[in-house]
Amino acid sequence: MKTIIASACIGLGVLVQPTLAGPYVTVGPGAQSCGRWVKANESSRVHGMSWVLGFMTAMNLRNSLNEANGNVTSGADTDSMELWLVNYCSGHPLDDLNEATLQLYFELSK
C-alpha cells in the first residue's frame, strides 16, 4: 500500500508546476495586462513579442545551465507562440503578459 501511495505522489509531482522561491518584479512589456496587449496596435504587440522571445531565451539559458532542455521552444515558431498567447490572454485579460508567457513556457516544457 505504501508503494502505491508513494508512486501516486511521485506521479502527481510531475503534474505540479514549479513554485517560486519568492516574489519577483516583472519589468518592461511583460508587466502589462493581457487585455491591453491583445488590443494593442501592431507596433506594441511586436514589442511585447520581443519581450516574450527574450524571456524564452533566458529560460533556455537557465535550463542549459541546469543541464536541462536548453531549447523548450524547438518546433514552436514565433507566429505560433503569439497565437497561443493571444488565445490565452483573450481568456485571461486580467493576467499580465508575464503570467501568460510563463504558462506558454510550461506548455512547451511538457
N, CA and C of each residue as an Amber inpcrd file, in Angstrom:
protein
   330
   0.8170000  -1.1900000   0.0000000   0.0000000   0.0000000   0.0000000
   0.8660000   1.2620000   0.0000000   1.9530000   1.2400000   0.8190000
   2.8440000   2.3980000   0.8600000   3.4680000   2.6480000  -0.5010000
   3.7850000   1.5880000  -1.2260000   4.3800000   1.7210000  -2.5550000
   3.4050000   2.3880000  -3.5090000   2.1520000   2.0070000  -3.4350000
   1.1330000   2.6020000  -4.3120000   0.9710000   4.0850000  -4.0040000
   0.9230000   4.4440000  -2.7370000   0.7780000   5.8430000  -2.3460000
   2.0060000   6.6400000  -2.7870000   3.1950000   6.0890000  -2.5730000
   4.4220000   6.7750000  -2.9790000   4.4480000   6.9630000  -4.4890000
   4.0560000   5.9520000  -5.2310000   4.0300000   6.0510000  -6.6890000
   3.0310000   7.1120000  -7.1410000   1.8820000   7.1530000  -6.5050000
   0.8660000   8.1540000  -6.8480000   1.3780000   9.5520000  -6.5560000
   2.0540000   9.7360000  -5.4380000   2.6030000  11.0490000  -5.0860000
   3.6700000  11.4810000  -6.0760000   4.5200000  10.5620000  -6.4700000
   5.5580000  10.8720000  -7.4540000   4.9140000  11.2270000  -8.7810000
   3.9170000  10.4570000  -9.1830000   3.2160000  10.7320000 -10.4360000
   2.5340000  12.0840000 -10.4230000   1.9260000  12.4530000  -9.3130000
   1.2820000  13.7530000  -9.2040000   2.3040000  14.8810000  -9.2160000
   3.4750000  14.6290000  -8.6930000   4.5250000  15.6470000  -8.6860000
   4.9020000  16.0950000 -10.0750000   4.7690000  15.2250000 -11.0480000
   5.0790000  15.5710000 -12.4360000   4.0720000  16.5800000 -12.9730000
   2.8410000  16.5480000 -12.4610000   1.7910000  17.4330000 -12.9380000
   1.8330000  18.8140000 -12.2940000   2.5380000  18.9580000 -11.1890000
   2.5810000  20.2100000 -10.4540000   3.6390000  21.1310000 -11.0480000
   3.2650000  22.3820000 -11.2810000   4.2220000  23.3420000 -11.8070000
   5.1440000  23.8020000 -10.6890000   6.3590000  24.2110000 -11.0520000
   7.3140000  24.6330000 -10.0290000   6.7830000  25.8280000  -9.2330000
   7.2030000  25.9060000  -7.9890000   6.8120000  27.0090000  -7.1170000
   7.9660000  27.9970000  -7.0310000   7.6410000  29.2720000  -7.0840000
   8.6670000  30.3020000  -6.9840000   9.1660000  30.3950000  -5.5540000
  10.4370000  30.7010000  -5.4100000  11.0340000  30.8330000  -4.0840000
  10.5400000  32.0960000  -3.3740000  10.1120000  33.0660000  -4.1260000
   9.6220000  34.3110000  -3.5460000   9.1070000  35.2280000  -4.6310000
   8.6100000  36.3890000  -4.2350000   8.0810000  37.3230000  -5.2180000
   9.2000000  37.9050000  -6.0850000   8.8350000  38.3290000  -7.2560000
   9.7900000  38.9840000  -8.1480000   9.0610000  40.0710000  -8.9160000
   9.8160000  40.9920000  -9.5000000   9.2400000  42.1210000 -10.2200000
   9.4100000  41.8940000 -11.7140000   8.3340000  42.0400000 -12.4420000
   8.3790000  41.9620000 -13.8980000   8.5910000  43.3680000 -14.4330000
   9.5340000  43.5190000 -15.3350000   9.8010000  44.8300000 -15.9310000
   9.5320000  44.7750000 -17.4350000   9.2390000  45.9290000 -18.0130000
   9.0250000  46.0050000 -19.4500000   7.6250000  45.5700000 -19.8390000
   7.4600000  45.2240000 -21.1080000   6.1420000  44.8700000 -21.6340000
   5.4740000  43.6950000 -20.9270000   6.2420000  42.8460000 -20.2840000
   5.6620000  41.7130000 -19.5780000   4.7710000  42.1110000 -18.4210000
   4.8950000  43.3450000 -17.9620000   4.0950000  43.8150000 -16.8360000
   2.7010000  44.2890000 -17.2530000   2.4650000  44.4710000 -18.5500000
   1.1500000  44.9550000 -18.9860000   0.1120000  43.8380000 -18.9490000
  -1.1250000  44.2230000 -18.8210000  -2.1850000  43.2210000 -18.7550000
  -2.3570000  42.5320000 -20.1020000  -2.8280000  41.3110000 -20.0310000
  -3.1260000  40.5630000 -21.2600000  -4.1580000  41.3070000 -22.1050000
  -5.1700000  41.8540000 -21.4380000  -6.2070000  42.5780000 -22.1710000
  -5.6360000  43.7310000 -22.9740000  -4.7280000  44.4850000 -22.3610000
  -4.1100000  45.6180000 -23.0650000  -3.2380000  45.1210000 -24.2150000
  -2.4950000  44.0420000 -23.9770000  -1.5960000  43.5290000 -25.0170000
  -2.3740000  43.0190000 -26.2280000  -3.4750000  42.3080000 -25.9880000
  -4.2750000  41.7800000 -27.0980000  -4.8510000  42.9140000 -27.9380000
  -5.2650000  43.9960000 -27.2960000  -5.8890000  45.1110000 -28.0060000
  -4.8830000  46.1280000 -28.5490000  -3.6110000  45.9430000 -28.2600000
  -2.5780000  46.9110000 -28.6610000  -2.4100000  46.9610000 -30.1780000
  -1.8540000  48.0880000 -30.6510000  -1.5610000  48.1900000 -32.0810000
  -0.3980000  47.2650000 -32.4290000  -0.1620000  47.0800000 -33.7140000
   0.8400000  46.1030000 -34.1630000   2.2270000  46.3910000 -33.5950000
   2.6120000  47.6540000 -33.5410000   3.9320000  48.0140000 -33.0340000
   4.1010000  47.5860000 -31.5680000   3.0790000  47.8280000 -30.7680000
   3.1430000  47.4370000 -29.3570000   3.1190000  45.9250000 -29.1960000
   2.3580000  45.2320000 -30.0530000   2.3220000  43.7710000 -29.9910000
   3.6940000  43.2030000 -30.3360000   4.3610000  43.7810000 -31.3430000
   5.7080000  43.3230000 -31.7190000   6.6640000  43.5480000 -30.5620000
   6.5480000  44.6860000 -29.9000000   7.3940000  44.9940000 -28.7540000
   7.1750000  43.9500000 -27.6460000   5.9190000  43.6030000 -27.3980000
   5.6060000  42.5840000 -26.3990000   6.1630000  41.2230000 -26.7870000
   6.0640000  40.8640000 -28.0690000   6.5970000  39.5750000 -28.5190000
   8.1170000  39.5520000 -28.4040000   8.7650000  40.6750000 -28.6120000
  10.2220000  40.7320000 -28.4170000  10.5530000  40.4170000 -26.9620000
   9.7420000  40.9520000 -26.0490000   9.9360000  40.6590000 -24.6300000
   9.7370000  39.1620000 -24.3700000   8.6760000  38.5860000 -24.9500000
   8.3810000  37.1530000 -24.7860000   9.5590000  36.3090000 -25.2780000
  10.0930000  36.6350000 -26.4500000  11.1980000  35.8560000 -27.0090000
  12.4500000  35.9890000 -26.1420000  12.6840000  37.1810000 -25.5860000
  13.8020000  37.3540000 -24.6610000  13.6160000  36.5260000 -23.4000000
  12.3810000  36.4680000 -22.9030000  12.0630000  35.6460000 -21.7320000
  12.3430000  34.1850000 -22.0260000  11.8660000  33.7090000 -23.1790000
  12.0700000  32.3030000 -23.5540000  13.5610000  31.9930000 -23.7130000
  14.3110000  32.9270000 -24.2810000  15.7550000  32.7400000 -24.4340000
  16.4180000  32.6370000 -23.0620000  15.9980000  33.4960000 -22.1350000
  16.5590000  33.4440000 -20.7760000  16.2270000  32.1190000 -20.0940000
  15.0030000  31.6220000 -20.3010000  14.6340000  30.3360000 -19.7130000
  15.4360000  29.2010000 -20.3460000  15.6690000  29.2730000 -21.6500000
  16.5010000  28.2680000 -22.3180000  17.9130000  28.2730000 -21.7310000
  18.4680000  29.4580000 -21.5150000  19.8020000  29.5790000 -20.9180000
  19.8030000  29.0030000 -19.5030000  18.8060000  29.3800000 -18.7020000
  18.7110000  28.8560000 -17.3390000  18.6470000  27.3270000 -17.3520000
  17.8280000  26.7840000 -18.2370000  17.7210000  25.3240000 -18.3380000
  19.0470000  24.6990000 -18.7350000  19.7210000  25.3020000 -19.7040000
  21.0010000  24.7790000 -20.1730000  22.0340000  24.7730000 -19.0510000
  22.0460000  25.8260000 -18.2520000  22.9850000  25.9060000 -17.1290000
  22.6710000  24.8580000 -16.0660000  21.4110000  24.4600000 -15.9870000
  20.9890000  23.4370000 -15.0260000  20.9210000  22.0540000 -15.6540000
  21.5860000  21.8990000 -16.7990000  21.6550000  20.6260000 -17.5190000
  20.2700000  20.0770000 -17.8580000  19.3700000  20.9660000 -18.2140000
  18.0340000  20.5720000 -18.6550000  17.8900000  20.9400000 -20.1330000
  16.6930000  20.7930000 -20.6630000  16.4340000  21.1070000 -22.0620000
  16.6930000  22.5870000 -22.3180000  17.7130000  22.8850000 -23.0880000
  18.0810000  24.2590000 -23.4060000  17.3660000  24.8120000 -24.6160000
  16.3140000  24.1340000 -25.0720000  15.5620000  24.6380000 -26.2200000
  14.0980000  24.2150000 -26.1200000  13.3980000  24.7700000 -25.1410000
  11.9870000  24.4060000 -24.9840000  11.1320000  24.9290000 -26.1260000
  11.6470000  25.8880000 -26.8660000  10.8680000  26.4680000 -27.9610000
  11.0700000  25.7510000 -29.2950000  11.8500000  24.6820000 -29.3120000
  12.0800000  23.9910000 -30.5830000  10.7550000  23.5080000 -31.1520000
  10.5550000  23.7520000 -32.4160000   9.3240000  23.3500000 -33.0790000
   8.2090000  24.3680000 -32.9460000   8.4070000  25.4090000 -32.1570000
   7.3880000  26.4490000 -31.9980000   7.9110000  27.7410000 -32.6130000
   7.3240000  28.1340000 -33.7370000   7.7580000  29.3820000 -34.3650000
   7.1020000  30.5730000 -33.6620000   7.6010000  31.7520000 -33.9490000
   7.1250000  32.9670000 -33.2870000   5.6370000  33.1860000 -33.5090000
   5.1530000  32.9800000 -34.7360000   3.7330000  33.1840000 -35.0220000
   2.8620000  32.2390000 -34.1960000   3.2900000  30.9910000 -34.0530000
   2.5190000  30.0200000 -33.2630000   2.5060000  30.3990000 -31.7880000
   3.6490000  30.8550000 -31.2800000   3.6920000  31.2780000 -29.8830000
   2.8020000  32.5040000 -29.6690000   2.8170000  33.4370000 -30.6170000
   1.9670000  34.6240000 -30.4880000   0.4900000  34.2300000 -30.5100000
   0.1060000  33.3260000 -31.3870000  -1.2790000  32.8670000 -31.4450000
  -1.6880000  32.2120000 -30.1270000  -0.7960000  31.3800000 -29.5650000
  -1.0830000  30.7370000 -28.2800000  -1.3070000  31.8020000 -27.2070000
  -0.4360000  32.8160000 -27.1990000  -0.5460000  33.8820000 -26.2000000
  -1.8210000  34.6980000 -26.3860000  -2.1780000  34.9930000 -27.6220000
  -3.4210000  35.7420000 -27.8830000  -4.6130000  34.9410000 -27.3600000
  -4.6280000  33.6430000 -27.6370000  -5.7280000  32.8030000 -27.1490000
  -5.7650000  32.7810000 -25.6190000  -4.5890000  32.6040000 -24.9930000
  -4.5270000  32.5890000 -23.5350000  -4.9880000  33.9350000 -22.9770000
  -4.4300000  35.0100000 -23.5120000  -4.7310000  36.3470000 -22.9950000
  -6.1890000  36.7300000 -23.2200000  -6.7750000  36.2690000 -24.2940000
  -8.1910000  36.5630000 -24.5460000  -9.0680000  35.9340000 -23.4670000
  -8.6610000  34.7920000 -22.9630000  -9.4010000  34.1260000 -21.8960000
  -9.0170000  34.5670000 -20.5030000  -7.8780000  35.2840000 -20.3880000
  -7.3730000  35.7280000 -19.0760000  -6.9160000  37.1870000 -19.1740000
  -7.8240000  38.1120000 -19.4940000  -7.4080000  39.5040000 -19.7430000
  -6.8100000  40.2120000 -18.5340000  -7.0750000  39.7330000 -17.3240000
  -6.5310000  40.3890000 -16.1350000  -5.1500000  39.8840000 -15.7540000
  -4.7200000  38.7590000 -16.3310000  -3.3370000  38.2970000 -16.1210000
  -2.4010000  39.2600000 -16.8330000  -1.1390000  39.2740000 -16.4200000
  -0.1870000  40.0850000 -17.1710000   0.5060000  39.2110000 -18.2210000
   1.2050000  39.8640000 -19.1390000   1.8790000  39.1390000 -20.2200000
   2.9340000  38.1920000 -19.6620000   3.5340000  38.5470000 -18.5330000
   4.4980000  37.6640000 -17.8910000   3.8560000  36.3330000 -17.5070000
   2.6870000  36.3810000 -16.8860000   1.9930000  35.1530000 -16.4820000
   1.6320000  34.3170000 -17.7120000   1.1570000  34.9920000 -18.7510000
   0.8240000  34.2800000 -19.9910000   2.0600000  33.6070000 -20.5660000
   3.1870000  34.3000000 -20.5200000   4.4360000  33.7450000 -21.0530000
   4.9050000  32.5610000 -20.2100000   4.7440000  32.6560000 -18.8990000
   5.0720000  31.5140000 -18.0300000   4.2140000  30.3040000 -18.3940000
   2.9290000  30.5300000 -18.6260000   2.0400000  29.4310000 -18.9930000
   2.4430000  28.8260000 -20.3340000   2.8680000  29.6730000 -21.2750000
   3.3710000  29.1710000 -22.5620000   4.6270000  28.3340000 -22.3390000
   5.5140000  28.8170000 -21.4930000   6.7380000  28.0740000 -21.1840000
   6.4010000  26.6940000 -20.6080000   5.4640000  26.6520000 -19.6450000
   5.0660000  25.3720000 -19.0610000   4.4600000  24.4500000 -20.1270000
   3.6830000  25.0170000 -21.0250000   3.0760000  24.2300000 -22.1010000
   4.1590000  23.6350000 -23.0190000   5.1320000  24.4560000 -23.3810000
   6.2070000  23.9890000 -24.2650000   7.1430000  22.9980000 -23.5710000
   7.1820000  23.0620000 -22.2400000   8.0800000  22.1860000 -21.4840000
   7.5240000  20.7780000 -21.2940000   6.2750000  20.5610000 -21.6560000
   5.6540000  19.2360000 -21.4510000   6.3190000  18.1910000 -22.3110000
